[in-house]
């Protein structure tokens, strides 16, 4: 098993390195001709990396830059740019401060200017200015309810964007008459531009009817004040924006398949749009693992079964964890007793939920070892406490903030 774990760690490291945005950002910039003075706004978990790459390519052609990223995701100063670290997944006062600086800069742009807008996952929480009549407390309350109910990222962003002065294409409107060149690192399944970071520079595809359906689906009680904003329509067209997508979960999964093959495993890339509850995903993955152990015709040892996407956690307990950690711990229950096989799942950004872990790795002995420590796997899951369950066996994957963010990758690895 030691060789298997070493291969898993090599795979995780190489896949993340293959999906860093530096080269993609530089290529996007080389293929674009700027028409005037260049200003920069970068938002999201990969904002610093993307902004740094833009500076390496454009240098002092960038007149001024505002970078808003998650706490501990800045890697130092970038000449000519102001870097603000803020709250994620819940917005905070620094979020408002950073966004205000970006808005003020955008309001001063003219027809001779162009805004380079770098967007990565996490931008919904990190780039926020409530519409008049709403407060940060209103936004935080809504986000907490959305995170707890199990809504997926597209559903959450349908509601978030209707409460914001910068989401749903409104930031691009603020920039006018300046042109906006947007470079996007996608963390949304299907690469929906109106949902990535809640679409600050993209026309909104969702309707009031769609929003009301989400509210009804999850029986959300958002209060009369917030409900009043949900019935107002959003911008449906923008004429000053050009957008390039530079990375996605499909590329992440393809990288995993390539690395697995180099390590001597036959890769099977099954899905790059996994979108379900994390515990259910864990059960599905463990069922696949049993097929390998049973000698299913399409999965011959050694092999790597690869899935990508973004699951959700239905919060019921008060423990600590993230979707990748919960997924692998749920899988541990199903693969109990299987040999020469492990399951890993990590977030490409290096921070799974509100934790310092990217995800976790489990094998057929995990359930037994937890029991030997007096811990019940089912109780851990019921309390949404996967972080502490995995930590008890040193099974957390900790990469630190990676500088990229293109969803999650899960792998069944077996000899």
Secondary structure, 3 states (H helix, E strand, C coil): CHHHHHHHHHHHHHHHHHCCCHHHHHHHHHCCCCCCEEEEEEECCCHHHHHHHHHHHHHHHEEEEEEEEECCCCCCCCCCEEEEEECCCCCCHHHHHHHHHHHHHHHCCCCCEEEEEEECCCHHHHCCCECCCCCHHHHHHHHHHHHHHCCCHHHHHHHHHHHECCCCCHHHHHHCCCEEEEEEECCCHHHCCCCHHHCCCCCCCCCHHHHHHHHHHCCCCCCHHHHHHHCCCCCCCCCCEEEEEEECHHHHHHHHHHHHHHCCCEEEEEEEEECCEHHHHHHHHHHHHHHHHCCCCCCCCCEEEEEEECCECCCCCCCCCCHHHHHHHHHHHHCCCCCCEEEEEEECCCCCCCCCCCEEEEECCHHHHHHHCCCCHHHHHHCCCHHHHHHCCCCEECCCCCCCCCCEEEEEEEC
